[in-house]
Amino acid sequence: GAQKVLQAKRAGNRRVDALDQMNTVSLREQRQKELAVRLEAARKSVGSEQRNGTKSSAASYEALVVRRRELMDEARRALAMLGVNETGTKKFLEERAPPEPIAGEV
């Protein structure tokens, strides 16, 4: 009964069917890639601010620290949702984390 209804719905909606059959592993890998790209972008922005030798003001330093922390927390949550274990998460973040901002002069 319910199975037939489900099959009929799926047949009627190829896209949903395709998503249903999508391999969760490839989905996980795709999410990790997206996450890696975002972390990399953050790493570059923090890195470039430091490379330019611009001493960030106390306020912008605080903002950088907060932004980095938020990004790392978001990454941890996303990886946890993807079922990545603690060791995998730690490794993933160590490889891709933005550097700690360098404190500038006030």
Stockholm file with secondary structure:
# STOCKHOLM 1.0

chainA/1-106         GAQKVLQAKRAGNRRVDALDQMNTVSLREQRQKELAVRLEAARKSVGSEQRNGTKSSAASYEALVVRRRELMDEARRALAMLGVNETGTKKFLEERAPPEPIAGEV
#=GR chainA/1-106 SS CHHHHHHHHHHHCHHHHHHHHSCHHHHHHHHHHHHHHHHHHHHHHHHHHHHTTCCCCHHHHHHHHHHHHHHHHHHHHHHHHTTCCHHHHHHHHHHHCCCCCCCCCC
#=GC SS_cons         CHHHHHHHHHHHCHHHHHHHHSCHHHHHHHHHHHHHHHHHHHHHHHHHHHHTTCCCCHHHHHHHHHHHHHHHHHHHHHHHHTTCCHHHHHHHHHHHCCCCCCCCCC
//
